Amino acid sequence: MVCILFSFFFIVAQVPGKTTEPCPSRNKALPAELHNAATRAEDIAESEGPKRAAAFLADYLERRPAPDYAYPYYHLGYFRHKAGESESAIAPLKTAVDINPCFVEAWRLLAAVYHQKGLPINAARSMTKAAELSENLENRYQAALLWLDAEHPKEAAALLRTLSETPSPRPEWLVALSDALHALKKKVETAETMERAARSNKNPDLLYRAGLLWLDADRPEQALPLLKMCAETKQPKTEWLLSLCNTYMTLDRMTEAAGVMDRIIDMNAAPEYLYNGGLLWLQAEKPERALQHLIRLTRRPSPEADWFAALAHAYIQTDDILKAAEAMERAAEISGKPQLAYQAGLLRLQLQQADAALNLILPLTGRPDPEAEWMIAAANAYAMKEQYADAAKMMLNGAQISGKGDHFYQAAQLWLQADRPQKALPLLERLASKPSPEGVWLVSLSNTYRILDKITAAAKTMEHAAGITGEGDHYYRAAMLWRQTGNLEKTVKLLEICARRESAKQLWMIELASVFMELDRESDAEKAMARTTLTDTETPANIRYRGAVLWLNLKQPRRALPILEPLCRTADPKYGWLVSLVKTNVELDRASQARKTLDALLDRYPEKPKTWDLAVWAALQQSDYAGAAAAMEVAVRLDPTNENRLKELSRLYHMAGVPVKAVRAFQKTLENPAPEDWDRMTDIFLSAGRYDLALEPAGQAAVSGETAVRWETVGDIAYRLHRFEESRDAYRKAAALSGAGRIRLKAGYAHLKLDEFDPAENYFQQALNQSKADSSTARAAHRNLSYVQNIRRFFEQNGRAEQK
């Protein structure tokens, strides 16, 4: 409340009896005797003082009352008031206004007396009466001040509003009205009125007060221009600048707030201003400016912990974490506050200095009432050192303090990192048993079950997680776990959920088709594959390739082709892609494309034996046995220990009509050839008509595994080569092992070629005896017997003796 202006006392300087009141006056001209008494009282007041004058006039009025004249009573009250006898002044003044209710000066003097006596309401009422009787605006203003003093702001505001509406209201009227409105809690109007007062004469003190009132009205944008005007004066007060700074802060204009604080610091570099200046520049995200103040501040004697903490935050904003950690440690050292030590520990963690962090944080964890965040920070430090078991224990301690599920979850994750899934399991199972478990907890529990080979439990839990998260990836993982258990029906059900999603991944359809193939549901697999878009290069290449293989397994190479061709045109086509494209082109009779892809495969992967196996296969599809053999020769050269390839090379050389190479390749597969191996070599040479080369392996076969057939083969080859002695011997050995007439017939021929007629005749006779009548062998034996007999007669007739 504004102080009452004691302007009432100017009344005593006025000449009694003069008034400008407009209402009809009951004052009459004083009779001569009464006029003389009044004059005498004035003379006494001037010569002996107002107290003597009051005594004289009171005595006179007691002896000669004047109920029709107000002035003598007014004079009595006036002299008593002047004499300091306010209590006794009230009665004559009341008498005066009773006689003449329009006596303005009496009302004014009565108001002054009431005010002096501490009767503010009476004073306000009296002055209000004077204001009502007079056109003098000052009376209204004084009445308003008295109402304010009486704590009746409503009455004061009514008077002051009329003053404020005059053409040129005085600033003090507006200030008083603002005070009245403030008392009435009309904040906006209060501020508006004070601003009018301030702007009327550019008074910086009033501008400042108006600014504060706008701030009190929660209108900082209205306060700002007023406070800026204060700040722009030649010698602004510190409190003006502080208010301007706070206003900028309220408006979230931190750079300007910090600039104002810099002005304050220039005027007075007190620690509190340096500190606040640093904080403001931090909030303005200009840490370099903040450092200027805070470094200066922390170099003072007896620095405070908060200063170093602020300095640490400034270094953090400049990414100088090492200096930030050092400053925060200094703050912790000064204050002994655990929270600052914790902050310093976090900074050491950020620097990857786990041991330094533990030195700061571990003592905190041993306090009587440790906080969860301290335990968690220590756990992170241990984890940084890869001491996951210690980290897990510390995290579990933090979780038991905080009771937060996420902390128990992190403890479980650390046990998993420590390769202690059995420790993680009860924590995760506890989380999973909550009424509303989080999906991520269940996912981790599922993974833990899987690590512990509890695949069924893993599948059930992942399916539960998918039901909570609704994520397709979780349904997919659940499906794959059920597939591991062999429950393909569950797998299909979950994969179908995945496949029905608008954002279904191609992998999900591929897996669904794969499971359908495993269940021999090829039509369902084809439907699933029909929903894929595997030509889209956004789809990972390995997934597109799997789709192509599925189309091939579904015997639809034409649908695989547009997938494989783009894959194989990439900068780094994989081996399997090229192989599949070669086979697909061959299957679709695209010989030139197959050859082109095969050439690319051979050019890119020439070191792989399987590449040449494919070249063999492709050549065989074209019945190009020589090409197949040439490709297989490269494969064998790359992998000479592969016996199967050597045998295949032998077969291919055989088919290509290169018996020598066929046999050589076959021999390389053998350490100790068996009779059957010699048989194969013999057959290779014979199939190519190389009897000269066939004789040796045929003999080796017969020697190593004697049978009539093998010796017969030796005999046949030797006979073909005109090596009749060898042929004869071989046939004789065959005949000894078999009763077949055919072999004896061949033995007879060999003897006959050697002109050995008797043994020849003997074998022909045996052949005839051991063959069915009229068989080709019997007929041949019969003819040759006749021939031998005829030859013998011829020699006898011509005088030649049988030589052999």
BELURSUL-V862132 format. One record per run of one state. SS is the DSSP state (hx for helix, st for strand, lp for the rest). FROM is the first residue (numbers start at 1). LEN is the number of residues. If there is no record, write none. Layout:
ss = <SS,SS>
from = <FROM,FROM>
len = <LEN,LEN>
This chain:
ss = <lp,hx,lp,hx,lp,hx,lp,hx,lp,hx,lp,hx,lp,hx,lp,hx,lp,hx,lp,hx,lp,hx,lp,hx,lp,hx,lp,hx,lp,hx,lp,hx,lp,hx,lp,hx,lp,hx,lp,hx,lp,hx,lp,hx,lp,hx,lp,hx,lp,hx,lp,hx,lp,hx,lp,hx,lp,hx,lp,hx,lp,hx,lp,hx,lp,hx,lp,hx,lp,hx,lp,hx,lp,hx,lp,hx,lp,hx,lp,hx,lp,hx,lp,hx,lp,hx,lp,hx,lp,hx,lp,hx,lp>
from = <1,7,14,32,48,50,64,71,83,86,100,104,117,120,134,137,150,153,165,171,184,187,202,204,217,220,232,238,251,254,268,271,284,287,299,305,318,321,336,338,351,354,366,372,385,388,403,405,418,421,433,439,452,455,470,472,486,488,500,506,519,522,531,541,554,557,569,575,588,591,605,609,622,625,639,643,657,659,668,675,688,691,705,708,721,724,738,741,754,757,770,776,798>
len = <6,7,18,16,2,14,7,12,3,14,4,13,3,14,3,13,3,12,6,13,3,15,2,13,3,12,6,13,3,14,3,13,3,12,6,13,3,15,2,13,3,12,6,13,3,15,2,13,3,12,6,13,3,15,2,14,2,12,6,13,3,9,10,13,3,12,6,13,3,14,4,13,3,14,4,14,2,9,7,13,3,14,3,13,3,14,3,13,3,13,6,22,7>
